[in-house]
Amino acid sequence: MAEISDILTTLLERTRQNKVSWQTTADESAFVAVLGKASVSIEDDYNVGMTLRILNQEGREIESVGGHQPSVRPTLEQLDQLRDIYTMARR
């Protein structure tokens, strides 16, 4: 799997280019996008912050960044990217 920093950079760039179709979920603070056989979700839990989850085709989490007990702890730059992705997904 690609490094999380590469994934975030690509996801942010493609979201800016309107090449990622973010969909709402039952949770008003979460959004999901299908990318090939996998999907990603991003949510803002005000208690733990932004969380991006990468899910396999069965919907199981294979990696996460941010939030509570992430598989990858985000850098400051990655936190900014998460905020930007979330803001665009919400729109």
PyMOL Python script that loads the backbone (N, CA, C, O; Angstrom):
from pymol import cmd

cmd.read_pdbstr("""\
ATOM      1  N   MET A   1       0.851  -1.184   0.000  1.00  0.00           N
ATOM      2  CA  MET A   1       0.000   0.000   0.000  1.00  0.00           C
ATOM      3  C   MET A   1       0.890   1.239   0.000  1.00  0.00           C
ATOM      4  O   MET A   1       1.971   1.248   0.589  1.00  0.00           O
ATOM      5  N   ALA A   2       0.425   2.252  -0.655  1.00  0.00           N
ATOM      6  CA  ALA A   2       1.162   3.513  -0.715  1.00  0.00           C
ATOM      7  C   ALA A   2       1.254   4.133   0.678  1.00  0.00           C
ATOM      8  O   ALA A   2       0.451   3.832   1.561  1.00  0.00           O
ATOM      9  N   GLU A   3       2.221   4.980   0.850  1.00  0.00           N
ATOM     10  CA  GLU A   3       2.370   5.705   2.108  1.00  0.00           C
ATOM     11  C   GLU A   3       1.167   6.607   2.318  1.00  0.00           C
ATOM     12  O   GLU A   3       0.606   7.137   1.360  1.00  0.00           O
ATOM     13  N   ILE A   4       0.775   6.779   3.567  1.00  0.00           N
ATOM     14  CA  ILE A   4      -0.403   7.590   3.883  1.00  0.00           C
ATOM     15  C   ILE A   4      -0.239   9.028   3.400  1.00  0.00           C
ATOM     16  O   ILE A   4      -1.215   9.655   2.988  1.00  0.00           O
ATOM     17  N   SER A   5       0.987   9.558   3.447  1.00  0.00           N
ATOM     18  CA  SER A   5       1.203  10.929   2.977  1.00  0.00           C
ATOM     19  C   SER A   5       0.911  11.037   1.481  1.00  0.00           C
ATOM     20  O   SER A   5       0.354  12.037   1.029  1.00  0.00           O
ATOM     21  N   ASP A   6       1.285  10.013   0.710  1.00  0.00           N
ATOM     22  CA  ASP A   6       0.996  10.007  -0.728  1.00  0.00           C
ATOM     23  C   ASP A   6      -0.502   9.888  -0.982  1.00  0.00           C
ATOM     24  O   ASP A   6      -1.045  10.541  -1.874  1.00  0.00           O
ATOM     25  N   ILE A   7      -1.154   9.059  -0.198  1.00  0.00           N
ATOM     26  CA  ILE A   7      -2.595   8.875  -0.344  1.00  0.00           C
ATOM     27  C   ILE A   7      -3.330  10.183  -0.058  1.00  0.00           C
ATOM     28  O   ILE A   7      -4.215  10.581  -0.815  1.00  0.00           O
ATOM     29  N   LEU A   8      -2.961  10.849   1.037  1.00  0.00           N
ATOM     30  CA  LEU A   8      -3.608  12.114   1.383  1.00  0.00           C
ATOM     31  C   LEU A   8      -3.377  13.175   0.317  1.00  0.00           C
ATOM     32  O   LEU A   8      -4.307  13.888  -0.060  1.00  0.00           O
ATOM     33  N   THR A   9      -2.149  13.284  -0.171  1.00  0.00           N
ATOM     34  CA  THR A   9      -1.830  14.279  -1.196  1.00  0.00           C
ATOM     35  C   THR A   9      -2.640  14.028  -2.461  1.00  0.00           C
ATOM     36  O   THR A   9      -3.202  14.961  -3.034  1.00  0.00           O
ATOM     37  N   THR A  10      -2.704  12.776  -2.898  1.00  0.00           N
ATOM     38  CA  THR A  10      -3.456  12.435  -4.106  1.00  0.00           C
ATOM     39  C   THR A  10      -4.947  12.643  -3.901  1.00  0.00           C
ATOM     40  O   THR A  10      -5.623  13.181  -4.777  1.00  0.00           O
ATOM     41  N   LEU A  11      -5.466  12.223  -2.757  1.00  0.00           N
ATOM     42  CA  LEU A  11      -6.886  12.387  -2.466  1.00  0.00           C
ATOM     43  C   LEU A  11      -7.268  13.859  -2.422  1.00  0.00           C
ATOM     44  O   LEU A  11      -8.312  14.246  -2.948  1.00  0.00           O
ATOM     45  N   LEU A  12      -6.437  14.676  -1.801  1.00  0.00           N
ATOM     46  CA  LEU A  12      -6.697  16.112  -1.743  1.00  0.00           C
ATOM     47  C   LEU A  12      -6.687  16.723  -3.145  1.00  0.00           C
ATOM     48  O   LEU A  12      -7.580  17.493  -3.498  1.00  0.00           O
ATOM     49  N   GLU A  13      -5.687  16.380  -3.931  1.00  0.00           N
ATOM     50  CA  GLU A  13      -5.569  16.918  -5.287  1.00  0.00           C
ATOM     51  C   GLU A  13      -6.768  16.500  -6.144  1.00  0.00           C
ATOM     52  O   GLU A  13      -7.340  17.330  -6.850  1.00  0.00           O
ATOM     53  N   ARG A  14      -7.146  15.239  -6.087  1.00  0.00           N
ATOM     54  CA  ARG A  14      -8.271  14.747  -6.898  1.00  0.00           C
ATOM     55  C   ARG A  14      -9.606  15.324  -6.408  1.00  0.00           C
ATOM     56  O   ARG A  14     -10.516  15.552  -7.205  1.00  0.00           O
ATOM     57  N   THR A  15      -9.716  15.555  -5.114  1.00  0.00           N
ATOM     58  CA  THR A  15     -10.930  16.178  -4.582  1.00  0.00           C
ATOM     59  C   THR A  15     -11.025  17.616  -5.085  1.00  0.00           C
ATOM     60  O   THR A  15     -12.102  18.065  -5.478  1.00  0.00           O
ATOM     61  N   ARG A  16      -9.909  18.338  -5.076  1.00  0.00           N
ATOM     62  CA  ARG A  16      -9.889  19.711  -5.598  1.00  0.00           C
ATOM     63  C   ARG A  16     -10.290  19.760  -7.063  1.00  0.00           C
ATOM     64  O   ARG A  16     -10.915  20.722  -7.509  1.00  0.00           O
ATOM     65  N   GLN A  17      -9.928  18.715  -7.816  1.00  0.00           N
ATOM     66  CA  GLN A  17     -10.229  18.652  -9.252  1.00  0.00           C
ATOM     67  C   GLN A  17     -11.624  18.082  -9.525  1.00  0.00           C
ATOM     68  O   GLN A  17     -11.989  17.849 -10.677  1.00  0.00           O
ATOM     69  N   ASN A  18     -12.399  17.860  -8.462  1.00  0.00           N
ATOM     70  CA  ASN A  18     -13.737  17.263  -8.569  1.00  0.00           C
ATOM     71  C   ASN A  18     -13.715  15.886  -9.222  1.00  0.00           C
ATOM     72  O   ASN A  18     -14.655  15.512  -9.923  1.00  0.00           O
ATOM     73  N   LYS A  19     -12.636  15.130  -8.991  1.00  0.00           N
ATOM     74  CA  LYS A  19     -12.520  13.777  -9.524  1.00  0.00           C
ATOM     75  C   LYS A  19     -12.874  12.720  -8.478  1.00  0.00           C
ATOM     76  O   LYS A  19     -12.834  11.522  -8.760  1.00  0.00           O
ATOM     77  N   VAL A  20     -13.218  13.164  -7.283  1.00  0.00           N
ATOM     78  CA  VAL A  20     -13.661  12.256  -6.228  1.00  0.00           C
ATOM     79  C   VAL A  20     -15.083  12.646  -5.879  1.00  0.00           C
ATOM     80  O   VAL A  20     -15.367  13.807  -5.582  1.00  0.00           O
ATOM     81  N   SER A  21     -15.971  11.673  -5.916  1.00  0.00           N
ATOM     82  CA  SER A  21     -17.380  11.927  -5.632  1.00  0.00           C
ATOM     83  C   SER A  21     -17.674  11.550  -4.175  1.00  0.00           C
ATOM     84  O   SER A  21     -17.891  10.381  -3.858  1.00  0.00           O
ATOM     85  N   TRP A  22     -17.678  12.539  -3.312  1.00  0.00           N
ATOM     86  CA  TRP A  22     -17.973  12.323  -1.899  1.00  0.00           C
ATOM     87  C   TRP A  22     -19.474  12.255  -1.702  1.00  0.00           C
ATOM     88  O   TRP A  22     -20.222  13.074  -2.237  1.00  0.00           O
ATOM     89  N   GLN A  23     -19.905  11.274  -0.933  1.00  0.00           N
ATOM     90  CA  GLN A  23     -21.320  11.070  -0.651  1.00  0.00           C
ATOM     91  C   GLN A  23     -21.581  11.247   0.841  1.00  0.00           C
ATOM     92  O   GLN A  23     -20.717  10.973   1.674  1.00  0.00           O
ATOM     93  N   THR A  24     -22.769  11.701   1.158  1.00  0.00           N
ATOM     94  CA  THR A  24     -23.157  11.819   2.557  1.00  0.00           C
ATOM     95  C   THR A  24     -23.437  10.425   3.120  1.00  0.00           C
ATOM     96  O   THR A  24     -23.635   9.465   2.375  1.00  0.00           O
ATOM     97  N   THR A  25     -23.448  10.338   4.440  1.00  0.00           N
ATOM     98  CA  THR A  25     -23.768   9.092   5.129  1.00  0.00           C
ATOM     99  C   THR A  25     -24.873   9.377   6.142  1.00  0.00           C
ATOM    100  O   THR A  25     -25.327  10.514   6.277  1.00  0.00           O
ATOM    101  N   ALA A  26     -25.293   8.355   6.839  1.00  0.00           N
ATOM    102  CA  ALA A  26     -26.303   8.542   7.890  1.00  0.00           C
ATOM    103  C   ALA A  26     -25.766   9.443   8.998  1.00  0.00           C
ATOM    104  O   ALA A  26     -26.531  10.131   9.674  1.00  0.00           O
ATOM    105  N   ASP A  27     -24.454   9.433   9.177  1.00  0.00           N
ATOM    106  CA  ASP A  27     -23.791  10.301  10.150  1.00  0.00           C
ATOM    107  C   ASP A  27     -23.518  11.640   9.463  1.00  0.00           C
ATOM    108  O   ASP A  27     -22.755  11.695   8.498  1.00  0.00           O
ATOM    109  N   GLU A  28     -24.125  12.703   9.945  1.00  0.00           N
ATOM    110  CA  GLU A  28     -23.995  14.014   9.303  1.00  0.00           C
ATOM    111  C   GLU A  28     -22.570  14.556   9.274  1.00  0.00           C
ATOM    112  O   GLU A  28     -22.278  15.479   8.514  1.00  0.00           O
ATOM    113  N   SER A  29     -21.689  14.002  10.083  1.00  0.00           N
ATOM    114  CA  SER A  29     -20.311  14.492  10.118  1.00  0.00           C
ATOM    115  C   SER A  29     -19.353  13.573   9.370  1.00  0.00           C
ATOM    116  O   SER A  29     -18.137  13.704   9.509  1.00  0.00           O
ATOM    117  N   ALA A  30     -19.894  12.632   8.566  1.00  0.00           N
ATOM    118  CA  ALA A  30     -19.045  11.680   7.838  1.00  0.00           C
ATOM    119  C   ALA A  30     -19.428  11.639   6.362  1.00  0.00           C
ATOM    120  O   ALA A  30     -20.589  11.824   5.995  1.00  0.00           O
ATOM    121  N   PHE A  31     -18.419  11.393   5.526  1.00  0.00           N
ATOM    122  CA  PHE A  31     -18.600  11.315   4.084  1.00  0.00           C
ATOM    123  C   PHE A  31     -17.788  10.143   3.567  1.00  0.00           C
ATOM    124  O   PHE A  31     -16.781   9.764   4.166  1.00  0.00           O
ATOM    125  N   VAL A  32     -18.225   9.569   2.455  1.00  0.00           N
ATOM    126  CA  VAL A  32     -17.550   8.403   1.896  1.00  0.00           C
ATOM    127  C   VAL A  32     -17.397   8.580   0.389  1.00  0.00           C
ATOM    128  O   VAL A  32     -18.230   9.206  -0.267  1.00  0.00           O
ATOM    129  N   ALA A  33     -16.313   8.014  -0.148  1.00  0.00           N
ATOM    130  CA  ALA A  33     -16.070   8.029  -1.592  1.00  0.00           C
ATOM    131  C   ALA A  33     -15.564   6.654  -2.001  1.00  0.00           C
ATOM    132  O   ALA A  33     -14.696   6.078  -1.344  1.00  0.00           O
ATOM    133  N   VAL A  34     -16.111   6.135  -3.090  1.00  0.00           N
ATOM    134  CA  VAL A  34     -15.666   4.855  -3.630  1.00  0.00           C
ATOM    135  C   VAL A  34     -14.563   5.140  -4.634  1.00  0.00           C
ATOM    136  O   VAL A  34     -14.714   5.974  -5.527  1.00  0.00           O
ATOM    137  N   LEU A  35     -13.455   4.437  -4.473  1.00  0.00           N
ATOM    138  CA  LEU A  35     -12.293   4.617  -5.351  1.00  0.00           C
ATOM    139  C   LEU A  35     -11.873   3.245  -5.859  1.00  0.00           C
ATOM    140  O   LEU A  35     -11.101   2.546  -5.202  1.00  0.00           O
ATOM    141  N   GLY A  36     -12.369   2.863  -7.008  1.00  0.00           N
ATOM    142  CA  GLY A  36     -12.079   1.528  -7.527  1.00  0.00           C
ATOM    143  C   GLY A  36     -12.756   0.481  -6.660  1.00  0.00           C
ATOM    144  O   GLY A  36     -13.959   0.557  -6.411  1.00  0.00           O
ATOM    145  N   LYS A  37     -11.977  -0.507  -6.195  1.00  0.00           N
ATOM    146  CA  LYS A  37     -12.525  -1.560  -5.347  1.00  0.00           C
ATOM    147  C   LYS A  37     -12.538  -1.177  -3.877  1.00  0.00           C
ATOM    148  O   LYS A  37     -13.162  -1.858  -3.064  1.00  0.00           O
ATOM    149  N   ALA A  38     -11.868  -0.111  -3.534  1.00  0.00           N
ATOM    150  CA  ALA A  38     -11.788   0.337  -2.140  1.00  0.00           C
ATOM    151  C   ALA A  38     -12.639   1.594  -1.962  1.00  0.00           C
ATOM    152  O   ALA A  38     -13.193   2.137  -2.918  1.00  0.00           O
ATOM    153  N   SER A  39     -12.723   2.029  -0.730  1.00  0.00           N
ATOM    154  CA  SER A  39     -13.405   3.294  -0.450  1.00  0.00           C
ATOM    155  C   SER A  39     -12.688   3.990   0.691  1.00  0.00           C
ATOM    156  O   SER A  39     -11.902   3.386   1.422  1.00  0.00           O
ATOM    157  N   VAL A  40     -12.975   5.263   0.824  1.00  0.00           N
ATOM    158  CA  VAL A  40     -12.423   6.040   1.930  1.00  0.00           C
ATOM    159  C   VAL A  40     -13.567   6.772   2.602  1.00  0.00           C
ATOM    160  O   VAL A  40     -14.547   7.163   1.967  1.00  0.00           O
ATOM    161  N   SER A  41     -13.416   6.944   3.883  1.00  0.00           N
ATOM    162  CA  SER A  41     -14.388   7.758   4.607  1.00  0.00           C
ATOM    163  C   SER A  41     -13.626   8.793   5.402  1.00  0.00           C
ATOM    164  O   SER A  41     -12.502   8.565   5.848  1.00  0.00           O
ATOM    165  N   ILE A  42     -14.263   9.931   5.565  1.00  0.00           N
ATOM    166  CA  ILE A  42     -13.678  10.987   6.389  1.00  0.00           C
ATOM    167  C   ILE A  42     -14.772  11.509   7.304  1.00  0.00           C
ATOM    168  O   ILE A  42     -15.912  11.721   6.888  1.00  0.00           O
ATOM    169  N   GLU A  43     -14.400  11.707   8.546  1.00  0.00           N
ATOM    170  CA  GLU A  43     -15.379  12.200   9.512  1.00  0.00           C
ATOM    171  C   GLU A  43     -14.713  13.169  10.476  1.00  0.00           C
ATOM    172  O   GLU A  43     -13.499  13.153  10.679  1.00  0.00           O
ATOM    173  N   ASP A  44     -15.540  13.996  11.051  1.00  0.00           N
ATOM    174  CA  ASP A  44     -15.071  14.954  12.049  1.00  0.00           C
ATOM    175  C   ASP A  44     -15.796  14.662  13.347  1.00  0.00           C
ATOM    176  O   ASP A  44     -16.962  15.018  13.520  1.00  0.00           O
ATOM    177  N   ASP A  45     -15.099  14.018  14.246  1.00  0.00           N
ATOM    178  CA  ASP A  45     -15.624  13.768  15.588  1.00  0.00           C
ATOM    179  C   ASP A  45     -14.986  14.825  16.469  1.00  0.00           C
ATOM    180  O   ASP A  45     -13.777  14.806  16.700  1.00  0.00           O
ATOM    181  N   TYR A  46     -15.787  15.734  16.952  1.00  0.00           N
ATOM    182  CA  TYR A  46     -15.250  16.875  17.686  1.00  0.00           C
ATOM    183  C   TYR A  46     -14.490  16.475  18.943  1.00  0.00           C
ATOM    184  O   TYR A  46     -13.713  17.272  19.468  1.00  0.00           O
ATOM    185  N   ASN A  47     -14.696  15.268  19.433  1.00  0.00           N
ATOM    186  CA  ASN A  47     -13.956  14.801  20.610  1.00  0.00           C
ATOM    187  C   ASN A  47     -12.545  14.338  20.271  1.00  0.00           C
ATOM    188  O   ASN A  47     -11.625  14.504  21.072  1.00  0.00           O
ATOM    189  N   VAL A  48     -12.369  13.749  19.070  1.00  0.00           N
ATOM    190  CA  VAL A  48     -11.059  13.202  18.700  1.00  0.00           C
ATOM    191  C   VAL A  48     -10.478  13.799  17.428  1.00  0.00           C
ATOM    192  O   VAL A  48      -9.335  13.503  17.079  1.00  0.00           O
ATOM    193  N   GLY A  49     -11.238  14.630  16.729  1.00  0.00           N
ATOM    194  CA  GLY A  49     -10.737  15.281  15.519  1.00  0.00           C
ATOM    195  C   GLY A  49     -11.074  14.522  14.245  1.00  0.00           C
ATOM    196  O   GLY A  49     -11.925  13.633  14.240  1.00  0.00           O
ATOM    197  N   MET A  50     -10.396  14.887  13.171  1.00  0.00           N
ATOM    198  CA  MET A  50     -10.619  14.307  11.849  1.00  0.00           C
ATOM    199  C   MET A  50     -10.059  12.889  11.784  1.00  0.00           C
ATOM    200  O   MET A  50      -9.000  12.594  12.338  1.00  0.00           O
ATOM    201  N   THR A  51     -10.794  12.022  11.097  1.00  0.00           N
ATOM    202  CA  THR A  51     -10.335  10.654  10.865  1.00  0.00           C
ATOM    203  C   THR A  51     -10.602  10.287   9.419  1.00  0.00           C
ATOM    204  O   THR A  51     -11.719  10.446   8.926  1.00  0.00           O
ATOM    205  N   LEU A  52      -9.575   9.796   8.740  1.00  0.00           N
ATOM    206  CA  LEU A  52      -9.724   9.260   7.394  1.00  0.00           C
ATOM    207  C   LEU A  52      -9.499   7.755   7.494  1.00  0.00           C
ATOM    208  O   LEU A  52      -8.492   7.304   8.040  1.00  0.00           O
ATOM    209  N   ARG A  53     -10.441   6.986   6.965  1.00  0.00           N
ATOM    210  CA  ARG A  53     -10.332   5.531   6.981  1.00  0.00           C
ATOM    211  C   ARG A  53     -10.284   5.018   5.553  1.00  0.00           C
ATOM    212  O   ARG A  53     -11.037   5.473   4.693  1.00  0.00           O
ATOM    213  N   ILE A  54      -9.403   4.078   5.311  1.00  0.00           N
ATOM    214  CA  ILE A  54      -9.320   3.399   4.023  1.00  0.00           C
ATOM    215  C   ILE A  54      -9.949   2.025   4.233  1.00  0.00           C
ATOM    216  O   ILE A  54      -9.550   1.271   5.121  1.00  0.00           O
ATOM    217  N   LEU A  55     -10.939   1.717   3.399  1.00  0.00           N
ATOM    218  CA  LEU A  55     -11.708   0.490   3.560  1.00  0.00           C
ATOM    219  C   LEU A  55     -11.525  -0.418   2.346  1.00  0.00           C
ATOM    220  O   LEU A  55     -11.439   0.062   1.216  1.00  0.00           O
ATOM    221  N   ASN A  56     -11.466  -1.737   2.582  1.00  0.00           N
ATOM    222  CA  ASN A  56     -11.367  -2.660   1.458  1.00  0.00           C
ATOM    223  C   ASN A  56     -12.747  -2.854   0.835  1.00  0.00           C
ATOM    224  O   ASN A  56     -13.715  -2.224   1.262  1.00  0.00           O
ATOM    225  N   GLN A  57     -12.842  -3.712  -0.163  1.00  0.00           N
ATOM    226  CA  GLN A  57     -14.113  -3.852  -0.876  1.00  0.00           C
ATOM    227  C   GLN A  57     -15.219  -4.459  -0.032  1.00  0.00           C
ATOM    228  O   GLN A  57     -16.390  -4.361  -0.396  1.00  0.00           O
ATOM    229  N   GLU A  58     -14.872  -5.090   1.096  1.00  0.00           N
ATOM    230  CA  GLU A  58     -15.888  -5.598   2.014  1.00  0.00           C
ATOM    231  C   GLU A  58     -16.298  -4.552   3.043  1.00  0.00           C
ATOM    232  O   GLU A  58     -17.176  -4.801   3.869  1.00  0.00           O
ATOM    233  N   GLY A  59     -15.662  -3.378   2.996  1.00  0.00           N
ATOM    234  CA  GLY A  59     -15.982  -2.314   3.934  1.00  0.00           C
ATOM    235  C   GLY A  59     -15.211  -2.395   5.235  1.00  0.00           C
ATOM    236  O   GLY A  59     -15.529  -1.679   6.185  1.00  0.00           O
ATOM    237  N   ARG A  60     -14.199  -3.253   5.299  1.00  0.00           N
ATOM    238  CA  ARG A  60     -13.373  -3.370   6.502  1.00  0.00           C
ATOM    239  C   ARG A  60     -12.230  -2.360   6.453  1.00  0.00           C
ATOM    240  O   ARG A  60     -11.607  -2.149   5.413  1.00  0.00           O
ATOM    241  N   GLU A  61     -11.974  -1.748   7.590  1.00  0.00           N
ATOM    242  CA  GLU A  61     -10.897  -0.759   7.672  1.00  0.00           C
ATOM    243  C   GLU A  61      -9.549  -1.453   7.526  1.00  0.00           C
ATOM    244  O   GLU A  61      -9.253  -2.426   8.220  1.00  0.00           O
ATOM    245  N   ILE A  62      -8.731  -0.929   6.600  1.00  0.00           N
ATOM    246  CA  ILE A  62      -7.387  -1.472   6.444  1.00  0.00           C
ATOM    247  C   ILE A  62      -6.321  -0.492   6.928  1.00  0.00           C
ATOM    248  O   ILE A  62      -5.180  -0.876   7.186  1.00  0.00           O
ATOM    249  N   GLU A  63      -6.706   0.768   7.047  1.00  0.00           N
ATOM    250  CA  GLU A  63      -5.795   1.771   7.598  1.00  0.00           C
ATOM    251  C   GLU A  63      -6.601   3.009   7.965  1.00  0.00           C
ATOM    252  O   GLU A  63      -7.648   3.283   7.378  1.00  0.00           O
ATOM    253  N   SER A  64      -6.098   3.747   8.939  1.00  0.00           N
ATOM    254  CA  SER A  64      -6.749   5.002   9.308  1.00  0.00           C
ATOM    255  C   SER A  64      -5.691   5.998   9.738  1.00  0.00           C
ATOM    256  O   SER A  64      -4.603   5.632  10.183  1.00  0.00           O
ATOM    257  N   VAL A  65      -6.038   7.256   9.594  1.00  0.00           N
ATOM    258  CA  VAL A  65      -5.150   8.334  10.025  1.00  0.00           C
ATOM    259  C   VAL A  65      -5.991   9.354  10.773  1.00  0.00           C
ATOM    260  O   VAL A  65      -7.081   9.727  10.339  1.00  0.00           O
ATOM    261  N   GLY A  66      -5.462   9.797  11.904  1.00  0.00           N
ATOM    262  CA  GLY A  66      -6.183  10.744  12.747  1.00  0.00           C
ATOM    263  C   GLY A  66      -7.160  10.041  13.657  1.00  0.00           C
ATOM    264  O   GLY A  66      -7.264   8.815  13.651  1.00  0.00           O
ATOM    265  N   GLY A  67      -7.869  10.820  14.434  1.00  0.00           N
ATOM    266  CA  GLY A  67      -8.894  10.274  15.306  1.00  0.00           C
ATOM    267  C   GLY A  67      -8.356   9.476  16.477  1.00  0.00           C
ATOM    268  O   GLY A  67      -7.195   9.613  16.864  1.00  0.00           O
ATOM    269  N   HIS A  68      -9.216   8.642  17.033  1.00  0.00           N
ATOM    270  CA  HIS A  68      -8.895   7.825  18.202  1.00  0.00           C
ATOM    271  C   HIS A  68      -8.296   6.498  17.751  1.00  0.00           C
ATOM    272  O   HIS A  68      -8.897   5.800  16.934  1.00  0.00           O
ATOM    273  N   GLN A  69      -7.140   6.140  18.260  1.00  0.00           N
ATOM    274  CA  GLN A  69      -6.426   4.902  17.940  1.00  0.00           C
ATOM    275  C   GLN A  69      -6.210   4.708  16.440  1.00  0.00           C
ATOM    276  O   GLN A  69      -6.612   3.681  15.892  1.00  0.00           O
ATOM    277  N   PRO A  70      -5.592   5.663  15.775  1.00  0.00           N
ATOM    278  CA  PRO A  70      -5.341   5.521  14.339  1.00  0.00           C
ATOM    279  C   PRO A  70      -4.220   4.518  14.089  1.00  0.00           C
ATOM    280  O   PRO A  70      -3.383   4.289  14.962  1.00  0.00           O
ATOM    281  N   SER A  71      -4.203   3.919  12.901  1.00  0.00           N
ATOM    282  CA  SER A  71      -3.072   3.072  12.540  1.00  0.00           C
ATOM    283  C   SER A  71      -1.872   3.948  12.179  1.00  0.00           C
ATOM    284  O   SER A  71      -0.729   3.495  12.236  1.00  0.00           O
ATOM    285  N   VAL A  72      -2.137   5.208  11.806  1.00  0.00           N
ATOM    286  CA  VAL A  72      -1.074   6.172  11.487  1.00  0.00           C
ATOM    287  C   VAL A  72      -1.394   7.485  12.195  1.00  0.00           C
ATOM    288  O   VAL A  72      -2.484   8.030  12.028  1.00  0.00           O
ATOM    289  N   ARG A  73      -0.458   7.988  12.975  1.00  0.00           N
ATOM    290  CA  ARG A  73      -0.634   9.297  13.618  1.00  0.00           C
ATOM    291  C   ARG A  73      -0.279  10.378  12.604  1.00  0.00           C
ATOM    292  O   ARG A  73       0.792  10.329  11.998  1.00  0.00           O
ATOM    293  N   PRO A  74      -1.160  11.349  12.415  1.00  0.00           N
ATOM    294  CA  PRO A  74      -0.915  12.380  11.392  1.00  0.00           C
ATOM    295  C   PRO A  74       0.097  13.431  11.832  1.00  0.00           C
ATOM    296  O   PRO A  74       0.209  13.768  13.011  1.00  0.00           O
ATOM    297  N   THR A  75       0.823  13.933  10.849  1.00  0.00           N
ATOM    298  CA  THR A  75       1.698  15.085  11.068  1.00  0.00           C
ATOM    299  C   THR A  75       0.834  16.334  11.007  1.00  0.00           C
ATOM    300  O   THR A  75      -0.349  16.252  10.676  1.00  0.00           O
ATOM    301  N   LEU A  76       1.402  17.479  11.319  1.00  0.00           N
ATOM    302  CA  LEU A  76       0.653  18.738  11.216  1.00  0.00           C
ATOM    303  C   LEU A  76       0.192  18.991   9.780  1.00  0.00           C
ATOM    304  O   LEU A  76      -0.932  19.436   9.550  1.00  0.00           O
ATOM    305  N   GLU A  77       1.060  18.708   8.828  1.00  0.00           N
ATOM    306  CA  GLU A  77       0.695  18.881   7.416  1.00  0.00           C
ATOM    307  C   GLU A  77      -0.470  17.958   7.052  1.00  0.00           C
ATOM    308  O   GLU A  77      -1.390  18.370   6.345  1.00  0.00           O
ATOM    309  N   GLN A  78      -0.432  16.731   7.525  1.00  0.00           N
ATOM    310  CA  GLN A  78      -1.508  15.791   7.232  1.00  0.00           C
ATOM    311  C   GLN A  78      -2.821  16.210   7.888  1.00  0.00           C
ATOM    312  O   GLN A  78      -3.891  16.008   7.313  1.00  0.00           O
ATOM    313  N   LEU A  79      -2.750  16.792   9.086  1.00  0.00           N
ATOM    314  CA  LEU A  79      -3.958  17.316   9.727  1.00  0.00           C
ATOM    315  C   LEU A  79      -4.582  18.420   8.885  1.00  0.00           C
ATOM    316  O   LEU A  79      -5.804  18.490   8.754  1.00  0.00           O
ATOM    317  N   ASP A  80      -3.743  19.286   8.314  1.00  0.00           N
ATOM    318  CA  ASP A  80      -4.243  20.336   7.416  1.00  0.00           C
ATOM    319  C   ASP A  80      -4.901  19.718   6.187  1.00  0.00           C
ATOM    320  O   ASP A  80      -5.955  20.178   5.746  1.00  0.00           O
ATOM    321  N   GLN A  81      -4.282  18.678   5.635  1.00  0.00           N
ATOM    322  CA  GLN A  81      -4.851  18.002   4.471  1.00  0.00           C
ATOM    323  C   GLN A  81      -6.200  17.363   4.821  1.00  0.00           C
ATOM    324  O   GLN A  81      -7.150  17.444   4.043  1.00  0.00           O
ATOM    325  N   LEU A  82      -6.276  16.734   5.985  1.00  0.00           N
ATOM    326  CA  LEU A  82      -7.540  16.136   6.425  1.00  0.00           C
ATOM    327  C   LEU A  82      -8.633  17.191   6.524  1.00  0.00           C
ATOM    328  O   LEU A  82      -9.758  16.968   6.077  1.00  0.00           O
ATOM    329  N   ARG A  83      -8.304  18.340   7.108  1.00  0.00           N
ATOM    330  CA  ARG A  83      -9.286  19.422   7.231  1.00  0.00           C
ATOM    331  C   ARG A  83      -9.752  19.899   5.857  1.00  0.00           C
ATOM    332  O   ARG A  83     -10.943  20.119   5.640  1.00  0.00           O
ATOM    333  N   ASP A  84      -8.801  20.058   4.929  1.00  0.00           N
ATOM    334  CA  ASP A  84      -9.149  20.516   3.578  1.00  0.00           C
ATOM    335  C   ASP A  84     -10.040  19.493   2.863  1.00  0.00           C
ATOM    336  O   ASP A  84     -11.027  19.863   2.227  1.00  0.00           O
ATOM    337  N   ILE A  85      -9.691  18.221   2.969  1.00  0.00           N
ATOM    338  CA  ILE A  85     -10.483  17.167   2.317  1.00  0.00           C
ATOM    339  C   ILE A  85     -11.889  17.171   2.915  1.00  0.00           C
ATOM    340  O   ILE A  85     -12.876  17.107   2.184  1.00  0.00           O
ATOM    341  N   TYR A  86     -11.979  17.247   4.233  1.00  0.00           N
ATOM    342  CA  TYR A  86     -13.283  17.232   4.898  1.00  0.00           C
ATOM    343  C   TYR A  86     -14.136  18.419   4.455  1.00  0.00           C
ATOM    344  O   TYR A  86     -15.321  18.261   4.163  1.00  0.00           O
ATOM    345  N   THR A  87     -13.542  19.586   4.407  1.00  0.00           N
ATOM    346  CA  THR A  87     -14.268  20.790   4.011  1.00  0.00           C
ATOM    347  C   THR A  87     -14.830  20.646   2.601  1.00  0.00           C
ATOM    348  O   THR A  87     -15.981  21.004   2.347  1.00  0.00           O
ATOM    349  N   MET A  88     -14.018  20.123   1.687  1.00  0.00           N
ATOM    350  CA  MET A  88     -14.488  19.950   0.306  1.00  0.00           C
ATOM    351  C   MET A  88     -15.525  18.836   0.198  1.00  0.00           C
ATOM    352  O   MET A  88     -16.474  18.952  -0.578  1.00  0.00           O
ATOM    353  N   ALA A  89     -15.358  17.771   0.957  1.00  0.00           N
ATOM    354  CA  ALA A  89     -16.332  16.667   0.936  1.00  0.00           C
ATOM    355  C   ALA A  89     -17.686  17.155   1.436  1.00  0.00           C
ATOM    356  O   ALA A  89     -18.727  16.761   0.910  1.00  0.00           O
ATOM    357  N   ARG A  90     -17.670  18.001   2.442  1.00  0.00           N
ATOM    358  CA  ARG A  90     -18.901  18.536   3.025  1.00  0.00           C
ATOM    359  C   ARG A  90     -19.663  19.409   2.036  1.00  0.00           C
ATOM    360  O   ARG A  90     -20.891  19.477   2.091  1.00  0.00           O
ATOM    361  N   ARG A  91     -18.960  20.067   1.146  1.00  0.00           N
ATOM    362  CA  ARG A  91     -19.601  20.957   0.169  1.00  0.00           C
ATOM    363  C   ARG A  91     -20.249  20.136  -0.910  1.00  0.00           C
ATOM    364  O   ARG A  91     -20.845  20.690  -1.833  1.00  0.00           O
TER     365      ARG A  91
END
""", "prot")
cmd.dss("prot")
cmd.show_as("cartoon", "prot")
cmd.util.cbc("prot")
cmd.orient("prot")
